[in-house]
């Protein structure tokens, strides 16, 4: 989970009117091509600003909710990263979620998204993850919500999870820092 706020009804209507559906259809088509073993669902009726990975029996699902899919500050780059991150919960190796051990933790999902996931997406669909642009888009949403006084200034550490604060996470993603490998050191929202 990246967010928990909701997009207003007016913002949802404006985004739908701006032909956002075309971008979303193309994105999800690329992901379905690259990762055919996963089910990608678009839930535009839900205004929550979120995406989620979950399993329903043998079905592995990535759901993108309307508030996130239609958010005016998020474009193709950040949505590509977010969907890769959620797919990473299903496909990444490493630390697992405490709530559902079939899913990878946040930092393992992030790392998979920017490495193996991005590579496979490019190879199978031709879609390139432009990480810098994705992080800049996400920083507009996440950055203002996090306190600035705790700004991270050192290199991200592999001894502990860097997914708990956006400043740590942003830097670790940009530097392609490997996630921790010690169970119990990772953040798990799922």
PyMOL commands that place a pseudoatom at each C-alpha (Angstrom):
pseudoatom trace, name=CA, resn=UNK, resi=1, chain=A, elem=C, hetatm=0, pos=[0.000, 0.000, 0.000]
pseudoatom trace, name=CA, resn=UNK, resi=2, chain=A, elem=C, hetatm=0, pos=[1.394, 3.372, -0.969]
pseudoatom trace, name=CA, resn=UNK, resi=3, chain=A, elem=C, hetatm=0, pos=[-1.383, 5.713, 0.107]
pseudoatom trace, name=CA, resn=UNK, resi=4, chain=A, elem=C, hetatm=0, pos=[-4.571, 5.750, 2.116]
pseudoatom trace, name=CA, resn=UNK, resi=5, chain=A, elem=C, hetatm=0, pos=[-6.273, 9.005, 1.133]
pseudoatom trace, name=CA, resn=UNK, resi=6, chain=A, elem=C, hetatm=0, pos=[-9.135, 9.294, -1.315]
pseudoatom trace, name=CA, resn=UNK, resi=7, chain=A, elem=C, hetatm=0, pos=[-9.474, 11.282, -4.503]
pseudoatom trace, name=CA, resn=UNK, resi=8, chain=A, elem=C, hetatm=0, pos=[-12.448, 13.642, -4.505]
pseudoatom trace, name=CA, resn=UNK, resi=9, chain=A, elem=C, hetatm=0, pos=[-15.448, 12.867, -6.659]
pseudoatom trace, name=CA, resn=UNK, resi=10, chain=A, elem=C, hetatm=0, pos=[-14.704, 15.978, -8.749]
pseudoatom trace, name=CA, resn=UNK, resi=11, chain=A, elem=C, hetatm=0, pos=[-11.088, 14.877, -9.358]
pseudoatom trace, name=CA, resn=UNK, resi=12, chain=A, elem=C, hetatm=0, pos=[-12.302, 11.406, -10.350]
pseudoatom trace, name=CA, resn=UNK, resi=13, chain=A, elem=C, hetatm=0, pos=[-14.771, 12.875, -12.868]
pseudoatom trace, name=CA, resn=UNK, resi=14, chain=A, elem=C, hetatm=0, pos=[-12.146, 15.218, -14.337]
pseudoatom trace, name=CA, resn=UNK, resi=15, chain=A, elem=C, hetatm=0, pos=[-9.651, 12.389, -14.793]
pseudoatom trace, name=CA, resn=UNK, resi=16, chain=A, elem=C, hetatm=0, pos=[-12.247, 10.151, -16.450]
pseudoatom trace, name=CA, resn=UNK, resi=17, chain=A, elem=C, hetatm=0, pos=[-13.148, 13.036, -18.766]
pseudoatom trace, name=CA, resn=UNK, resi=18, chain=A, elem=C, hetatm=0, pos=[-9.493, 13.555, -19.668]
pseudoatom trace, name=CA, resn=UNK, resi=19, chain=A, elem=C, hetatm=0, pos=[-9.416, 10.169, -21.432]
pseudoatom trace, name=CA, resn=UNK, resi=20, chain=A, elem=C, hetatm=0, pos=[-7.289, 8.575, -18.714]
pseudoatom trace, name=CA, resn=UNK, resi=21, chain=A, elem=C, hetatm=0, pos=[-8.906, 5.230, -19.516]
pseudoatom trace, name=CA, resn=UNK, resi=22, chain=A, elem=C, hetatm=0, pos=[-6.835, 4.957, -22.733]
pseudoatom trace, name=CA, resn=UNK, resi=23, chain=A, elem=C, hetatm=0, pos=[-3.557, 5.235, -20.790]
pseudoatom trace, name=CA, resn=UNK, resi=24, chain=A, elem=C, hetatm=0, pos=[-4.754, 2.717, -18.200]
pseudoatom trace, name=CA, resn=UNK, resi=25, chain=A, elem=C, hetatm=0, pos=[-5.869, 0.231, -20.852]
pseudoatom trace, name=CA, resn=UNK, resi=26, chain=A, elem=C, hetatm=0, pos=[-2.480, 0.435, -22.597]
pseudoatom trace, name=CA, resn=UNK, resi=27, chain=A, elem=C, hetatm=0, pos=[-0.587, 0.046, -19.312]
pseudoatom trace, name=CA, resn=UNK, resi=28, chain=A, elem=C, hetatm=0, pos=[-2.590, -2.942, -18.174]
pseudoatom trace, name=CA, resn=UNK, resi=29, chain=A, elem=C, hetatm=0, pos=[-2.317, -4.542, -21.608]
pseudoatom trace, name=CA, resn=UNK, resi=30, chain=A, elem=C, hetatm=0, pos=[1.485, -4.268, -21.376]
pseudoatom trace, name=CA, resn=UNK, resi=31, chain=A, elem=C, hetatm=0, pos=[1.452, -5.841, -17.911]
pseudoatom trace, name=CA, resn=UNK, resi=32, chain=A, elem=C, hetatm=0, pos=[-0.867, -8.655, -18.959]
pseudoatom trace, name=CA, resn=UNK, resi=33, chain=A, elem=C, hetatm=0, pos=[1.502, -9.407, -21.847]
pseudoatom trace, name=CA, resn=UNK, resi=34, chain=A, elem=C, hetatm=0, pos=[4.603, -9.374, -19.642]
pseudoatom trace, name=CA, resn=UNK, resi=35, chain=A, elem=C, hetatm=0, pos=[3.128, -11.200, -16.635]
pseudoatom trace, name=CA, resn=UNK, resi=36, chain=A, elem=C, hetatm=0, pos=[0.386, -13.535, -17.908]
pseudoatom trace, name=CA, resn=UNK, resi=37, chain=A, elem=C, hetatm=0, pos=[0.312, -15.555, -14.668]
pseudoatom trace, name=CA, resn=UNK, resi=38, chain=A, elem=C, hetatm=0, pos=[-0.999, -12.514, -12.758]
pseudoatom trace, name=CA, resn=UNK, resi=39, chain=A, elem=C, hetatm=0, pos=[-4.454, -10.966, -12.955]
pseudoatom trace, name=CA, resn=UNK, resi=40, chain=A, elem=C, hetatm=0, pos=[-4.475, -7.177, -13.286]
pseudoatom trace, name=CA, resn=UNK, resi=41, chain=A, elem=C, hetatm=0, pos=[-7.711, -5.484, -12.243]
pseudoatom trace, name=CA, resn=UNK, resi=42, chain=A, elem=C, hetatm=0, pos=[-8.756, -1.878, -12.567]
pseudoatom trace, name=CA, resn=UNK, resi=43, chain=A, elem=C, hetatm=0, pos=[-11.290, -0.819, -9.919]
pseudoatom trace, name=CA, resn=UNK, resi=44, chain=A, elem=C, hetatm=0, pos=[-12.186, 2.734, -10.989]
pseudoatom trace, name=CA, resn=UNK, resi=45, chain=A, elem=C, hetatm=0, pos=[-15.272, 2.954, -8.774]
pseudoatom trace, name=CA, resn=UNK, resi=46, chain=A, elem=C, hetatm=0, pos=[-13.135, 2.998, -5.623]
pseudoatom trace, name=CA, resn=UNK, resi=47, chain=A, elem=C, hetatm=0, pos=[-11.757, 6.467, -4.856]
pseudoatom trace, name=CA, resn=UNK, resi=48, chain=A, elem=C, hetatm=0, pos=[-9.042, 5.231, -2.505]
pseudoatom trace, name=CA, resn=UNK, resi=49, chain=A, elem=C, hetatm=0, pos=[-5.536, 6.197, -3.602]
pseudoatom trace, name=CA, resn=UNK, resi=50, chain=A, elem=C, hetatm=0, pos=[-4.062, 2.722, -3.468]
pseudoatom trace, name=CA, resn=UNK, resi=51, chain=A, elem=C, hetatm=0, pos=[-3.049, -0.438, -5.282]
pseudoatom trace, name=CA, resn=UNK, resi=52, chain=A, elem=C, hetatm=0, pos=[-2.883, -3.885, -3.774]
pseudoatom trace, name=CA, resn=UNK, resi=53, chain=A, elem=C, hetatm=0, pos=[-1.548, -7.383, -4.341]
pseudoatom trace, name=CA, resn=UNK, resi=54, chain=A, elem=C, hetatm=0, pos=[-3.530, -10.305, -2.985]
pseudoatom trace, name=CA, resn=UNK, resi=55, chain=A, elem=C, hetatm=0, pos=[-4.289, -13.938, -3.658]
pseudoatom trace, name=CA, resn=UNK, resi=56, chain=A, elem=C, hetatm=0, pos=[-7.740, -15.445, -4.122]
pseudoatom trace, name=CA, resn=UNK, resi=57, chain=A, elem=C, hetatm=0, pos=[-7.164, -19.173, -4.058]
pseudoatom trace, name=CA, resn=UNK, resi=58, chain=A, elem=C, hetatm=0, pos=[-4.770, -19.887, -6.924]
pseudoatom trace, name=CA, resn=UNK, resi=59, chain=A, elem=C, hetatm=0, pos=[-5.444, -16.514, -8.555]
pseudoatom trace, name=CA, resn=UNK, resi=60, chain=A, elem=C, hetatm=0, pos=[-2.737, -13.875, -7.947]
pseudoatom trace, name=CA, resn=UNK, resi=61, chain=A, elem=C, hetatm=0, pos=[-4.249, -10.407, -8.309]
pseudoatom trace, name=CA, resn=UNK, resi=62, chain=A, elem=C, hetatm=0, pos=[-2.893, -6.886, -8.670]
pseudoatom trace, name=CA, resn=UNK, resi=63, chain=A, elem=C, hetatm=0, pos=[-5.690, -4.354, -8.153]
pseudoatom trace, name=CA, resn=UNK, resi=64, chain=A, elem=C, hetatm=0, pos=[-5.329, -0.705, -9.088]
pseudoatom trace, name=CA, resn=UNK, resi=65, chain=A, elem=C, hetatm=0, pos=[-8.000, 1.462, -7.434]
pseudoatom trace, name=CA, resn=UNK, resi=66, chain=A, elem=C, hetatm=0, pos=[-9.595, 4.525, -8.989]
pseudoatom trace, name=CA, resn=UNK, resi=67, chain=A, elem=C, hetatm=0, pos=[-8.131, 7.170, -6.708]
pseudoatom trace, name=CA, resn=UNK, resi=68, chain=A, elem=C, hetatm=0, pos=[-4.635, 6.052, -7.668]
pseudoatom trace, name=CA, resn=UNK, resi=69, chain=A, elem=C, hetatm=0, pos=[-5.327, 5.215, -11.317]
pseudoatom trace, name=CA, resn=UNK, resi=70, chain=A, elem=C, hetatm=0, pos=[-7.011, 8.583, -11.892]
pseudoatom trace, name=CA, resn=UNK, resi=71, chain=A, elem=C, hetatm=0, pos=[-4.773, 10.754, -9.700]
pseudoatom trace, name=CA, resn=UNK, resi=72, chain=A, elem=C, hetatm=0, pos=[-3.930, 13.946, -11.621]
pseudoatom trace, name=CA, resn=UNK, resi=73, chain=A, elem=C, hetatm=0, pos=[-0.325, 14.081, -10.366]
pseudoatom trace, name=CA, resn=UNK, resi=74, chain=A, elem=C, hetatm=0, pos=[0.494, 10.520, -11.359]
pseudoatom trace, name=CA, resn=UNK, resi=75, chain=A, elem=C, hetatm=0, pos=[1.374, 9.686, -14.939]
pseudoatom trace, name=CA, resn=UNK, resi=76, chain=A, elem=C, hetatm=0, pos=[2.447, 6.634, -16.898]
pseudoatom trace, name=CA, resn=UNK, resi=77, chain=A, elem=C, hetatm=0, pos=[5.868, 6.491, -15.222]
pseudoatom trace, name=CA, resn=UNK, resi=78, chain=A, elem=C, hetatm=0, pos=[4.691, 6.360, -11.599]
pseudoatom trace, name=CA, resn=UNK, resi=79, chain=A, elem=C, hetatm=0, pos=[1.798, 4.049, -12.480]
pseudoatom trace, name=CA, resn=UNK, resi=80, chain=A, elem=C, hetatm=0, pos=[4.254, 1.706, -14.193]
pseudoatom trace, name=CA, resn=UNK, resi=81, chain=A, elem=C, hetatm=0, pos=[6.409, 1.614, -11.063]
pseudoatom trace, name=CA, resn=UNK, resi=82, chain=A, elem=C, hetatm=0, pos=[3.404, 1.112, -8.776]
pseudoatom trace, name=CA, resn=UNK, resi=83, chain=A, elem=C, hetatm=0, pos=[2.047, -1.784, -10.837]
pseudoatom trace, name=CA, resn=UNK, resi=84, chain=A, elem=C, hetatm=0, pos=[5.529, -3.337, -10.990]
pseudoatom trace, name=CA, resn=UNK, resi=85, chain=A, elem=C, hetatm=0, pos=[5.811, -2.954, -7.206]
pseudoatom trace, name=CA, resn=UNK, resi=86, chain=A, elem=C, hetatm=0, pos=[2.481, -4.718, -6.668]
pseudoatom trace, name=CA, resn=UNK, resi=87, chain=A, elem=C, hetatm=0, pos=[3.453, -7.495, -9.103]
pseudoatom trace, name=CA, resn=UNK, resi=88, chain=A, elem=C, hetatm=0, pos=[6.663, -7.772, -7.088]
pseudoatom trace, name=CA, resn=UNK, resi=89, chain=A, elem=C, hetatm=0, pos=[4.663, -8.770, -4.018]
pseudoatom trace, name=CA, resn=UNK, resi=90, chain=A, elem=C, hetatm=0, pos=[3.754, -11.923, -5.974]
pseudoatom trace, name=CA, resn=UNK, resi=91, chain=A, elem=C, hetatm=0, pos=[7.008, -12.522, -7.846]
pseudoatom trace, name=CA, resn=UNK, resi=92, chain=A, elem=C, hetatm=0, pos=[9.918, -11.213, -5.737]
pseudoatom trace, name=CA, resn=UNK, resi=93, chain=A, elem=C, hetatm=0, pos=[12.178, -13.435, -3.684]
pseudoatom trace, name=CA, resn=UNK, resi=94, chain=A, elem=C, hetatm=0, pos=[13.342, -12.461, -0.209]
pseudoatom trace, name=CA, resn=UNK, resi=95, chain=A, elem=C, hetatm=0, pos=[11.600, -11.319, 2.956]
pseudoatom trace, name=CA, resn=UNK, resi=96, chain=A, elem=C, hetatm=0, pos=[7.906, -12.153, 3.166]
pseudoatom trace, name=CA, resn=UNK, resi=97, chain=A, elem=C, hetatm=0, pos=[4.838, -10.403, 4.512]
pseudoatom trace, name=CA, resn=UNK, resi=98, chain=A, elem=C, hetatm=0, pos=[3.954, -11.353, 8.068]
pseudoatom trace, name=CA, resn=UNK, resi=99, chain=A, elem=C, hetatm=0, pos=[0.235, -11.249, 7.232]
pseudoatom trace, name=CA, resn=UNK, resi=100, chain=A, elem=C, hetatm=0, pos=[0.545, -13.346, 4.069]
pseudoatom trace, name=CA, resn=UNK, resi=101, chain=A, elem=C, hetatm=0, pos=[3.816, -15.247, 3.586]
pseudoatom trace, name=CA, resn=UNK, resi=102, chain=A, elem=C, hetatm=0, pos=[2.937, -15.865, -0.074]
pseudoatom trace, name=CA, resn=UNK, resi=103, chain=A, elem=C, hetatm=0, pos=[3.638, -12.144, -0.693]
pseudoatom trace, name=CA, resn=UNK, resi=104, chain=A, elem=C, hetatm=0, pos=[7.010, -10.383, -0.609]
pseudoatom trace, name=CA, resn=UNK, resi=105, chain=A, elem=C, hetatm=0, pos=[7.638, -7.463, 1.750]
pseudoatom trace, name=CA, resn=UNK, resi=106, chain=A, elem=C, hetatm=0, pos=[7.736, -3.821, 0.605]
pseudoatom trace, name=CA, resn=UNK, resi=107, chain=A, elem=C, hetatm=0, pos=[11.469, -3.458, -0.051]
pseudoatom trace, name=CA, resn=UNK, resi=108, chain=A, elem=C, hetatm=0, pos=[11.788, -6.846, -1.787]
pseudoatom trace, name=CA, resn=UNK, resi=109, chain=A, elem=C, hetatm=0, pos=[8.854, -5.814, -4.023]
pseudoatom trace, name=CA, resn=UNK, resi=110, chain=A, elem=C, hetatm=0, pos=[10.474, -2.460, -4.743]
pseudoatom trace, name=CA, resn=UNK, resi=111, chain=A, elem=C, hetatm=0, pos=[13.807, -4.023, -5.650]
pseudoatom trace, name=CA, resn=UNK, resi=112, chain=A, elem=C, hetatm=0, pos=[12.195, -6.632, -7.890]
pseudoatom trace, name=CA, resn=UNK, resi=113, chain=A, elem=C, hetatm=0, pos=[10.173, -3.856, -9.592]
pseudoatom trace, name=CA, resn=UNK, resi=114, chain=A, elem=C, hetatm=0, pos=[13.247, -1.825, -10.592]
pseudoatom trace, name=CA, resn=UNK, resi=115, chain=A, elem=C, hetatm=0, pos=[15.365, -4.833, -11.579]
pseudoatom trace, name=CA, resn=UNK, resi=116, chain=A, elem=C, hetatm=0, pos=[13.865, -8.147, -12.756]
pseudoatom trace, name=CA, resn=UNK, resi=117, chain=A, elem=C, hetatm=0, pos=[10.337, -6.757, -13.126]
pseudoatom trace, name=CA, resn=UNK, resi=118, chain=A, elem=C, hetatm=0, pos=[11.340, -3.728, -15.199]
pseudoatom trace, name=CA, resn=UNK, resi=119, chain=A, elem=C, hetatm=0, pos=[13.598, -5.925, -17.353]
pseudoatom trace, name=CA, resn=UNK, resi=120, chain=A, elem=C, hetatm=0, pos=[10.819, -8.434, -18.075]
pseudoatom trace, name=CA, resn=UNK, resi=121, chain=A, elem=C, hetatm=0, pos=[8.274, -5.680, -18.756]
pseudoatom trace, name=CA, resn=UNK, resi=122, chain=A, elem=C, hetatm=0, pos=[10.647, -4.109, -21.306]
pseudoatom trace, name=CA, resn=UNK, resi=123, chain=A, elem=C, hetatm=0, pos=[11.500, -7.441, -22.910]
pseudoatom trace, name=CA, resn=UNK, resi=124, chain=A, elem=C, hetatm=0, pos=[7.916, -8.710, -23.205]
pseudoatom trace, name=CA, resn=UNK, resi=125, chain=A, elem=C, hetatm=0, pos=[5.971, -5.499, -23.897]
pseudoatom trace, name=CA, resn=UNK, resi=126, chain=A, elem=C, hetatm=0, pos=[8.501, -2.838, -24.894]
pseudoatom trace, name=CA, resn=UNK, resi=127, chain=A, elem=C, hetatm=0, pos=[7.456, -0.632, -21.949]
pseudoatom trace, name=CA, resn=UNK, resi=128, chain=A, elem=C, hetatm=0, pos=[10.439, 1.024, -20.282]
pseudoatom trace, name=CA, resn=UNK, resi=129, chain=A, elem=C, hetatm=0, pos=[10.384, 2.056, -16.611]
pseudoatom trace, name=CA, resn=UNK, resi=130, chain=A, elem=C, hetatm=0, pos=[11.782, 5.569, -16.354]
pseudoatom trace, name=CA, resn=UNK, resi=131, chain=A, elem=C, hetatm=0, pos=[12.607, 5.391, -12.675]
pseudoatom trace, name=CA, resn=UNK, resi=132, chain=A, elem=C, hetatm=0, pos=[13.707, 9.003, -12.176]
pseudoatom trace, name=CA, resn=UNK, resi=133, chain=A, elem=C, hetatm=0, pos=[10.452, 10.314, -13.665]
pseudoatom trace, name=CA, resn=UNK, resi=134, chain=A, elem=C, hetatm=0, pos=[8.407, 7.813, -11.637]
pseudoatom trace, name=CA, resn=UNK, resi=135, chain=A, elem=C, hetatm=0, pos=[10.085, 8.875, -8.395]
pseudoatom trace, name=CA, resn=UNK, resi=136, chain=A, elem=C, hetatm=0, pos=[9.592, 12.566, -9.204]
pseudoatom trace, name=CA, resn=UNK, resi=137, chain=A, elem=C, hetatm=0, pos=[5.871, 11.986, -9.808]
pseudoatom trace, name=CA, resn=UNK, resi=138, chain=A, elem=C, hetatm=0, pos=[5.532, 9.995, -6.594]
pseudoatom trace, name=CA, resn=UNK, resi=139, chain=A, elem=C, hetatm=0, pos=[7.511, 12.580, -4.629]
pseudoatom trace, name=CA, resn=UNK, resi=140, chain=A, elem=C, hetatm=0, pos=[4.765, 15.123, -5.377]
pseudoatom trace, name=CA, resn=UNK, resi=141, chain=A, elem=C, hetatm=0, pos=[2.278, 12.909, -3.560]
pseudoatom trace, name=CA, resn=UNK, resi=142, chain=A, elem=C, hetatm=0, pos=[4.303, 11.143, -0.881]
pseudoatom trace, name=CA, resn=UNK, resi=143, chain=A, elem=C, hetatm=0, pos=[7.020, 13.718, -0.119]
pseudoatom trace, name=CA, resn=UNK, resi=144, chain=A, elem=C, hetatm=0, pos=[4.740, 16.434, 1.324]
pseudoatom trace, name=CA, resn=UNK, resi=145, chain=A, elem=C, hetatm=0, pos=[3.083, 13.879, 3.625]
pseudoatom trace, name=CA, resn=UNK, resi=146, chain=A, elem=C, hetatm=0, pos=[6.351, 12.946, 5.340]
pseudoatom trace, name=CA, resn=UNK, resi=147, chain=A, elem=C, hetatm=0, pos=[8.181, 15.153, 7.862]
pseudoatom trace, name=CA, resn=UNK, resi=148, chain=A, elem=C, hetatm=0, pos=[11.173, 16.963, 6.348]
pseudoatom trace, name=CA, resn=UNK, resi=149, chain=A, elem=C, hetatm=0, pos=[13.213, 17.199, 9.581]
pseudoatom trace, name=CA, resn=UNK, resi=150, chain=A, elem=C, hetatm=0, pos=[14.072, 13.501, 9.368]
pseudoatom trace, name=CA, resn=UNK, resi=151, chain=A, elem=C, hetatm=0, pos=[15.559, 13.927, 5.887]
pseudoatom trace, name=CA, resn=UNK, resi=152, chain=A, elem=C, hetatm=0, pos=[17.830, 11.035, 5.024]
pseudoatom trace, name=CA, resn=UNK, resi=153, chain=A, elem=C, hetatm=0, pos=[21.368, 12.035, 4.138]
pseudoatom trace, name=CA, resn=UNK, resi=154, chain=A, elem=C, hetatm=0, pos=[23.398, 8.811, 4.194]
pseudoatom trace, name=CA, resn=UNK, resi=155, chain=A, elem=C, hetatm=0, pos=[23.365, 5.865, 1.824]
pseudoatom trace, name=CA, resn=UNK, resi=156, chain=A, elem=C, hetatm=0, pos=[20.526, 3.427, 2.396]
pseudoatom trace, name=CA, resn=UNK, resi=157, chain=A, elem=C, hetatm=0, pos=[21.546, 0.456, 4.505]
pseudoatom trace, name=CA, resn=UNK, resi=158, chain=A, elem=C, hetatm=0, pos=[20.919, -3.176, 3.695]
pseudoatom trace, name=CA, resn=UNK, resi=159, chain=A, elem=C, hetatm=0, pos=[20.854, -3.928, 7.435]
pseudoatom trace, name=CA, resn=UNK, resi=160, chain=A, elem=C, hetatm=0, pos=[17.303, -2.647, 7.887]
pseudoatom trace, name=CA, resn=UNK, resi=161, chain=A, elem=C, hetatm=0, pos=[14.262, -1.901, 5.829]
pseudoatom trace, name=CA, resn=UNK, resi=162, chain=A, elem=C, hetatm=0, pos=[14.302, 1.322, 3.857]
pseudoatom trace, name=CA, resn=UNK, resi=163, chain=A, elem=C, hetatm=0, pos=[10.609, 1.144, 2.926]
pseudoatom trace, name=CA, resn=UNK, resi=164, chain=A, elem=C, hetatm=0, pos=[9.319, 2.733, 6.124]
pseudoatom trace, name=CA, resn=UNK, resi=165, chain=A, elem=C, hetatm=0, pos=[10.065, 6.352, 5.104]
pseudoatom trace, name=CA, resn=UNK, resi=166, chain=A, elem=C, hetatm=0, pos=[9.718, 7.829, 1.633]
pseudoatom trace, name=CA, resn=UNK, resi=167, chain=A, elem=C, hetatm=0, pos=[13.069, 9.615, 1.813]
pseudoatom trace, name=CA, resn=UNK, resi=168, chain=A, elem=C, hetatm=0, pos=[14.847, 6.320, 2.540]
pseudoatom trace, name=CA, resn=UNK, resi=169, chain=A, elem=C, hetatm=0, pos=[12.818, 4.467, -0.026]
pseudoatom trace, name=CA, resn=UNK, resi=170, chain=A, elem=C, hetatm=0, pos=[13.295, 7.079, -2.751]
pseudoatom trace, name=CA, resn=UNK, resi=171, chain=A, elem=C, hetatm=0, pos=[17.064, 7.032, -2.294]
pseudoatom trace, name=CA, resn=UNK, resi=172, chain=A, elem=C, hetatm=0, pos=[17.258, 3.225, -2.112]
pseudoatom trace, name=CA, resn=UNK, resi=173, chain=A, elem=C, hetatm=0, pos=[15.214, 2.910, -5.294]
pseudoatom trace, name=CA, resn=UNK, resi=174, chain=A, elem=C, hetatm=0, pos=[17.280, 5.490, -7.143]
pseudoatom trace, name=CA, resn=UNK, resi=175, chain=A, elem=C, hetatm=0, pos=[20.532, 3.818, -6.021]
pseudoatom trace, name=CA, resn=UNK, resi=176, chain=A, elem=C, hetatm=0, pos=[19.137, 0.304, -6.625]
pseudoatom trace, name=CA, resn=UNK, resi=177, chain=A, elem=C, hetatm=0, pos=[19.967, -0.721, -3.075]
pseudoatom trace, name=CA, resn=UNK, resi=178, chain=A, elem=C, hetatm=0, pos=[19.424, -4.389, -2.337]
pseudoatom trace, name=CA, resn=UNK, resi=179, chain=A, elem=C, hetatm=0, pos=[16.742, -5.063, 0.299]
pseudoatom trace, name=CA, resn=UNK, resi=180, chain=A, elem=C, hetatm=0, pos=[17.566, -6.624, 3.659]
pseudoatom trace, name=CA, resn=UNK, resi=181, chain=A, elem=C, hetatm=0, pos=[17.761, -10.397, 3.716]
pseudoatom trace, name=CA, resn=UNK, resi=182, chain=A, elem=C, hetatm=0, pos=[17.142, -10.868, 7.426]
pseudoatom trace, name=CA, resn=UNK, resi=183, chain=A, elem=C, hetatm=0, pos=[13.579, -11.941, 8.204]
pseudoatom trace, name=CA, resn=UNK, resi=184, chain=A, elem=C, hetatm=0, pos=[11.760, -9.596, 10.555]
pseudoatom trace, name=CA, resn=UNK, resi=185, chain=A, elem=C, hetatm=0, pos=[13.714, -6.513, 9.425]
pseudoatom trace, name=CA, resn=UNK, resi=186, chain=A, elem=C, hetatm=0, pos=[11.343, -5.593, 6.610]
pseudoatom trace, name=CA, resn=UNK, resi=187, chain=A, elem=C, hetatm=0, pos=[8.221, -3.464, 6.466]
pseudoatom trace, name=CA, resn=UNK, resi=188, chain=A, elem=C, hetatm=0, pos=[5.122, -5.393, 5.432]
pseudoatom trace, name=CA, resn=UNK, resi=189, chain=A, elem=C, hetatm=0, pos=[1.849, -3.591, 4.781]
pseudoatom trace, name=CA, resn=UNK, resi=190, chain=A, elem=C, hetatm=0, pos=[0.233, -6.483, 2.931]
for i in range(1, 190): cmd.bond("trace and resi %d" % i, "trace and resi %d" % (i + 1))
show_as sticks, trace
zoom trace
